[in-house]
C-alpha cells in the first residue's frame, strides 16, 4: 500500500489538472486519486486515457459543486496512511512529499503558511493521518459552493486535540485564475455571496459545537441548520446592508442538578453585520 494518497477534486478544471496531475503522479510512495465531480469537460475519461496511473472517482448528476462531498468520496477510496487534499490548481514541488515526510506525525494536521507573493488560496490544501480524518468524521457535507468547508474541518480537528502545523509555501506553486472560475458551479454568481452564506453557517455551527460538544451535531442536523441560515442570508441579501439577527434554542444542560424555584431556557443569539470587501480589504458597512 502507498504511504500517501493525493486527492484532487476537479469540477471543469481539466486544463489545470493537466498541469498539476503530472506533479502529483511523480511523487514517490504515493497514489493519486482524481475526483471527477460531474465535470462537463469529461475529466474521468481524459484522466483514464492520458494519465492511466491515476485512480478516478466519478460523481454524476451533481451540477452544484460540493467540495466536502468530493473530498469525502476521494478519502473513502484512498488506501494510503496519509491523506493529502489539494486543488487542481496546486503544483507540488518534485520533492514535496520527501521534504515533509520527516515532519509528519499522528495527532497533527498540516497546512501551508501565510501567503507569499504570487501564492494565495491555499487554505483548502492539507495533509493528515487517515485515523485523524476518520475521528473528525471528514468534511461537513452541509456546505455548498465555495468557501469555509476547509476552515470548519480545521476547527473541528483542533477541538478534538489535533493541532495544526505549517508547511512552507516554497513547496508549491499555484495556477493563477479568477474568482469567476471558483464559483462557476455554485448557487451564487459571486465569491462574496458564497462566503456570506457559508461564513454565517460556520460561525453559528462553531458556536453550537463549543457549547454542546465537537460531535454533538449529526449530519442531518447540520444540513437543517445550513438550510435555515441560507434562507435567512438570502432574505437579507435583498437589502445588502441589513444586519441579521436570530436566536437558536439550546437543549438543557444535563451536567447541572435541578435548582429549586427556577426553570431555565438556554439560547444563543447572533447579530451578523454585513461587510463590504474592496481590493481584498474587509470594511464594515
C-alpha positions in Angstrom: 0.0 0.0 0.0 1.2 3.6 -0.7 2.1 5.7 2.3 0.4 8.8 0.8 -2.9 9.3 -1.0 -3.1 12.5 -3.0 -6.7 13.5 -3.6 -7.5 16.1 -6.2 -11.1 17.4 -6.8 -11.9 18.6 -10.3 -15.1 20.4 -11.5 -14.4 21.7 -15.0 -10.8 22.5 -14.2 -9.3 19.9 -16.6 -6.9 22.5 -18.1 -5.4 23.0 -14.6 -5.4 19.3 -13.8 -3.3 18.6 -16.9 -0.6 20.7 -15.4 -0.9 19.6 -11.7 -1.6 15.9 -12.2 1.9 15.0 -13.6 3.5 16.7 -10.5 1.3 14.6 -8.2 1.9 11.3 -10.1 5.7 11.9 -9.8 5.6 11.9 -6.0 7.2 8.7 -4.5 5.3 6.2 -2.4 2.0 7.8 -3.3 -1.2 7.1 -5.2 -3.2 9.9 -6.8 -7.0 10.0 -6.8 -8.9 12.3 -9.1 -12.5 13.1 -8.1 -14.5 14.0 -11.2 -17.3 16.0 -9.7 -19.8 15.8 -12.6 -17.2 17.6 -14.7 -18.6 18.8 -18.0 -15.2 18.6 -19.6 -15.1 14.8 -19.2 -12.3 14.6 -16.7 -12.7 10.9 -15.8 -12.3 9.8 -19.5 -9.4 12.2 -20.1 -7.6 11.0 -17.0 -8.1 7.4 -17.8 -6.8 8.0 -21.3 -3.9 10.4 -20.7 -2.9 9.6 -17.1 -3.7 5.9 -16.5 -1.6 5.7 -13.3 -4.2 7.9 -11.5 -7.3 6.4 -10.0 -10.6 8.1 -10.7 -13.7 8.5 -8.5 -16.7 9.8 -10.5 -19.6 11.7 -9.2 -22.6 12.1 -11.5 -25.7 14.3 -11.5 -24.2 17.0 -9.3 -24.5 20.4 -11.1 -23.8 22.4 -7.9 -20.3 21.9 -6.5 -20.0 20.5 -3.0 -16.3 20.3 -2.2 -16.9 18.4 1.1 -18.7 15.6 -0.7 -15.9 15.3 -3.3 -13.2 15.2 -0.7 -15.0 12.6 1.4 -15.5 10.4 -1.6 -11.9 10.7 -2.5 -10.9 9.8 1.1 -13.2 6.8 1.1 -11.3 5.4 -1.9 -7.9 6.2 -0.6 -5.5 3.4 0.5 -2.7 5.5 1.9 -1.8 6.1 5.6 -1.7 9.9 5.0 -4.3 11.8 3.1 -3.2 14.9 1.1 -6.0 17.1 -0.2 -5.0 19.6 -2.9 -7.0 21.5 -5.6 -6.4 21.1 -9.3 -4.5 24.4 -9.4 -1.9 23.4 -6.9 1.5 22.4 -8.3 3.6 20.5 -5.7 7.4 20.6 -6.0 9.1 17.4 -7.2 10.5 16.8 -3.7 7.2 17.8 -1.9 6.4 14.6 -0.1 10.1 13.7 0.6 10.5 17.1 2.2 7.5 16.9 4.5 7.8 13.2 5.5 10.1 13.8 8.5 7.6 16.4 9.9 4.5 14.1 9.8 3.1 12.5 12.9 -0.3 11.4 14.2 -2.3 13.9 16.1 -1.3 16.8 13.8 -2.6 18.1 10.6 -0.5 20.2 8.2 -1.4 23.3 6.2 0.5 25.9 4.3 1.9 29.1 5.9 0.9 32.7 5.3 0.6 33.9 1.7 3.7 34.9 -0.2 3.9 36.9 -3.4 2.0 35.1 -6.1 0.7 32.4 -3.8 -2.8 32.8 -2.4 -5.8 30.5 -2.0 -4.1 27.5 -0.4 -6.3 27.2 2.7 -8.1 24.1 1.2 -4.9 22.1 0.9 -3.9 20.0 3.9 -2.3 16.7 4.9 -3.4 14.5 7.8 -3.4 10.9 9.0 -6.3 8.8 7.9 -7.2 8.0 11.5 -7.5 11.7 12.4 -9.6 12.2 9.3 -11.9 9.5 10.5 -12.0 10.8 14.1 -13.3 14.1 12.7 -15.9 12.4 10.5 -14.4 14.1 7.5 -15.7 17.2 5.9 -19.2 18.6 6.6 -21.3 17.9 3.5 -23.9 20.5 4.5 -21.6 23.2 3.0 -22.4 24.1 -0.6 -20.4 26.0 -3.2 -17.3 27.9 -2.3 -15.6 28.6 1.0 -15.4 27.7 4.7 -15.7 23.9 4.5 -12.0 23.7 5.0 -11.9 26.1 7.9 -14.8 24.2 9.6 -12.8 21.0 9.2 -9.7 22.6 10.8 -11.7 24.0 13.7 -13.2 20.6 14.4 -9.8 18.9 14.3 -8.5 21.4 16.8 -11.4 20.8 19.1 -10.5 17.1 19.1 -6.9 18.0 20.1 -5.5 17.5 16.6 -3.3 20.6 16.2 -2.2 22.5 13.1 1.4 22.8 11.9 2.6 24.9 9.0 4.2 23.8 5.7 6.4 26.0 3.6 4.8 27.7 0.6 8.1 27.2 -1.2 7.0 23.6 -1.7 4.1 24.6 -4.1 3.1 26.9 -6.8 -0.4 27.8 -7.9 -2.0 28.3 -11.3 -3.5 31.8 -11.4 -7.2 32.1 -12.1 -10.1 34.5 -11.3 -12.9 34.2 -8.8 -15.4 33.6 -11.6 -13.7 30.2 -12.2 -14.0 29.4 -8.5 -17.8 30.0 -8.3 -18.9 28.9 -11.8 -20.7 25.9 -10.5 -22.2 27.3 -7.3 -25.6 28.6 -6.3 -24.5 32.2 -6.3 -22.7 34.3 -9.0 -20.1 35.9 -6.8 -17.4 34.6 -4.3 -18.7 37.1 -1.7 -22.3 35.7 -1.7 -21.0 32.2 -1.3 -18.8 33.3 1.6 -21.6 35.1 3.3 -23.8 32.1 3.4 -21.0 29.6 4.3 -19.4 32.0 6.7 -22.6 32.6 8.6 -23.2 28.9 8.9 -19.6 28.4 10.1 -19.9 31.0 12.9 -23.2 29.6 14.1 -22.2 26.0 13.9 -18.9 26.5 15.6 -20.7 28.4 18.5 -23.0 25.4 18.9 -20.2 22.9 18.9 -18.3 24.8 21.5 -21.5 24.9 23.7 -22.7 21.3 23.0 -19.5 19.4 22.1 -17.5 18.7 19.0 -19.6 15.7 17.9 -22.9 17.0 19.1 -24.5 17.6 15.7 -25.5 14.8 13.3 -25.2 15.3 9.5 -28.9 15.8 9.1 -28.9 18.4 11.8 -26.1 20.2 10.1 -28.0 20.2 6.8 -31.1 21.6 8.5 -29.1 24.3 10.1 -27.4 25.2 6.9 -30.7 25.5 5.1 -32.1 27.7 7.8 -29.1 30.1 7.7 -29.0 30.1 3.9 -32.7 31.2 3.8 -32.0 34.0 6.3 -28.9 35.2 4.5 -30.7 35.1 1.1 -33.5 37.3 2.5 -31.0 39.7 4.0 -29.2 40.0 0.6 -32.3 41.8 -0.8 -31.0 44.7 1.4 -27.2 44.3 1.3 -26.5 46.5 4.4 -29.2 44.9 6.6 -27.9 43.1 9.7 -29.1 39.6 10.5 -30.5 38.8 13.9 -31.7 35.4 15.1 -31.8 33.1 18.1 -31.3 29.4 18.5 -32.7 27.4 21.4 -30.2 25.0 23.2 -31.1 21.8 25.0 -31.0 21.8 28.8 -27.5 21.4 30.3 -27.5 17.9 31.7 -24.5 18.5 33.9 -26.4 20.8 36.3 -28.6 19.5 39.1 -32.1 20.9 39.2 -32.3 24.2 41.0 -35.4 24.7 43.2 -37.6 27.5 42.2 -36.1 28.0 38.7 -36.7 26.8 35.2 -34.0 27.7 32.6 -34.1 28.1 28.8 -30.7 28.3 27.1 -30.4 30.3 23.9 -27.6 31.6 21.5 -28.2 34.9 19.9 -26.4 36.0 16.8 -26.1 39.5 15.3 -24.4 39.4 11.9 -23.4 42.7 10.3 -22.6 42.7 6.5 -19.2 43.8 5.4 -18.0 45.2 2.1 -14.9 43.9 0.5 -12.7 46.2 -1.6 -9.4 45.1 -3.1 -9.0 42.3 -0.5 -9.7 44.5 2.5 -12.8 43.9 4.6 -14.6 47.1 5.7 -17.7 47.4 7.9 -20.8 48.7 6.2 
